[in-house]
Amino acid sequence: MNKELEKNKNENIIDISVICPTYCHEEYARKALDSILSQKGHFSMEILIADDASKDNTSEILKEYEEKYNNIKVIYREENVGATKNIQELLSIARGRYLAFLELDDYWTNNNKLQMQMELLDNNPDCSGCVHSYGISNQKGEIIEHSAELKDRCRCGFFTMRDFRRYGFIIHTSSFFCRNYYNGCVPDIISKSDRNRGDITLFYMFLQKGNFCVIEDEMSVYRKVRDLNKMNVCSQNLKDIEGSRYRQITQISMMIDIIGPSLTLYCLLADAVIVWVKNIKNVKGLLNKLLNVLTLRNFPFVFFVPWRLIVLKRRFIGIKKYN
């Protein structure tokens, strides 16, 4: 009896779970799915997709692939719930030892990507994840830029928490590969974060468990989609935060509850003051941001101390460099 249970348990083990949130990606979904299915290597794989109530024919394409491939599982939403809730649910059902991520308007360009990342983490047990360089294309699929941040800023071969606080959001989800620490018990901090910024929260959570191995090879393409009806999460964020490092870092500090309510509130106040000074006309947007963050948890009342603000500003914005 015990041998039979052990056999069933082993049969349920998957090496890699690919997490794929999607919304109105009918023009790009086939290319993305084909880039996943073309991966080569010695591993088993499941593809988990959440269609966030797409208004186009994305769901029809997904049904076609789901019927053809038995390792594809799709969640079809009747109402739009946002990227973070979809990622949360997909992570909760993931059976893989490792996790890979791909929004279905992006795609992978190297058929050995997963094998390379899996071997790197197998050989570096202290690391929690692995990332690589990526290309950036326009809506037509033309490559318009190549990411250089990882090559230029992570010369030691690892991306650390210190790098994240200093450089901000220079990782893209299409390059992210990590260990599955949760086995279905995923912290609800992901679903409680901004509905379109779950990826930033995710990176921060995994960096707390270990550094990321860095592969300099370009193995994926992130597509900048500017159509409001089909805009991917990163493109939508870029409208507001492109080139603005301090917002990226302080947003992380607000969303992660492990640093404690008092410190989180200090970071919130620091961010609020900086945003207000830089763009005093955007008071309405600032108040909305304050409200969104404060509803994440019940903060105790903390007095605002100017000198503490300066310390936090230096720490989370990168004004002061730490050795």
Buried (B, 14 or more C-beta within 10 A) or exposed (E): EEEEEEEEEEEEEBBBBBBBBBBBBBBBBBBBBEBBBEBEBEBEBBBBBBBBBBEBBBBEBBBEBBEEEEBBBBBBBEEBBBBBBBBBBBBBBBBBBBBBBBBBBBBBBBBBBBBBBBBBBEEBEEBBBBBBBBBBBEBEEEEEEEBEBBBEBBEEEBBBBEBBBBBBBBBBBBBBBBBBEEEEEBBEBBBBBBBBBBBBBBBBBBBEEBBBBBBEEBBBBBBBBEEEEBBBBBBBBBEEBEEBBBBBBBBBBBBBBEBEBEBBBBBBBBBBBBBEEEEEEEEEEBEEBBEEBBEBEEEEEBEEEEEBBEEBBBBBBBEEEEE
